[in-house]
Amino acid sequence: MLLKLPVGYLILVMWSALTSVSSRTRSWRILGVMLSSEDHGEPRLVLEPIGFVRNALATKVEAARQPQAADGTPAQIELLPGRHFEHALEDLASWKWIWVIFWFHHNPAWRPKVLPPRSVTGRKGVFATRSPHRPNPIGLSVVRLERVDGLTLHILDSDMLDGTPVLDLKPYVAYTDAHPDAGNGWLDDADPVRAYDVHFDALAVEQMQWIEARTGLPIEARIRATLALGPEPHPYRRIRRLKEGMQLAVKEWRARFSVEGREIRVIDIASGFRLSELAMRS
Ligand SMILES: C[S@@+](CC[C@H](N)C(=O)[O-])C[C@H]1O[C@@H](n2cnc3c(N)ncnc32)[C@H](O)[C@@H]1O
């Protein structure tokens, strides 16, 4: 179906679709409608999610950069009821891996050039990367399928945030999808650089154990994974230079560290809670 509609209306439709992500009960009823845009004269598509990702990953820095680095992170994909998706799911459980096609709903804008997390060779064209900052913010993750329970898929290796709208699911088919000799494009040339070695002082170890035991936050793994990528401030790393040394923020905690060559020494962990927050919690 091709409709001629004013651009303002299109924006409204897209906006209402995006804002309805948090309200799972409101469904998007304009499935697959193709609209003509007046600004470029090209067709526009309005998509409808089939479901949403549910997991404990609330912010972008908490998620792995790719499923392979997610180290088994579990998630559920809850498909919407009343849409015959139980039939659409039949036979999917016979596949060990599936493709999840999703919408980067936390990305309001795109950038033609992006700085990949480990890049030492500068910005890259977004189409040459797996960055979320795309003109159509569509993500593609291959994840392990543990089991299907009704309309819920239990998956491992999620790099998707909680609430991510899912657009489609497909089996990962080894004979056609796996290309072991594919290489790593520009990553082979200069990126990623060798990982930094991250060491922890005894005080930091004690403090991290305390934090993990009380909050469940896997702070050591988070610090190690982030600092292994490099100690420099970066859009994806909450790193600051201090008067003495440097500091990485992980949620409300602040890890102080020093750098020598490719060795990073984490000295201690401090609280980054504001006094007003502490007063609220006490
Ligand atoms: C580099 S992207 C790769 C995603 C997918 N594997 C791909 O290649 O298209 C993964 C990152 O996207 C971010 N992310 C995940 N879900 C998102 C969402 N719903 N909206 C915006 N950013 C998201 C997280 O920061 C995560 O680390």
The ligand as a Gaussian input file, in Angstrom:
#p B3LYP/6-31G(d) Opt

LIG

0 1
 C       27.698000      -2.549000      19.000000
 S       25.982000      -2.952000      19.148000
 C       25.906000      -4.475000      18.290000
 C       24.497000      -4.981000      18.216000
 C       24.283000      -6.127000      17.226000
 N       25.002000      -7.307000      17.604000
 C       24.655000      -5.675000      15.831000
 O       25.765000      -5.975000      15.397000
 O       23.838000      -5.028000      15.184000
 C       25.794000      -3.494000      20.815000
 C       25.624000      -2.312000      21.731000
 O       24.426000      -1.648000      21.402000
 C       23.894000      -1.014000      22.532000
 N       22.466000      -1.374000      22.588000
 C       21.904000      -2.573000      22.844000
 N       20.567000      -2.497000      22.781000
 C       20.266000      -1.222000      22.462000
 C       19.056000      -0.508000      22.251000
 N       17.871000      -1.101000      22.353000
 N       19.124000       0.817000      21.925000
 C       20.338000       1.429000      21.829000
 N       21.525000       0.814000      22.037000
 C       21.488000      -0.494000      22.352000
 C       24.672000      -1.526000      23.750000
 O       25.537000      -0.484000      24.160000
 C       25.482000      -2.690000      23.189000
 O       26.737000      -2.786000      23.819000

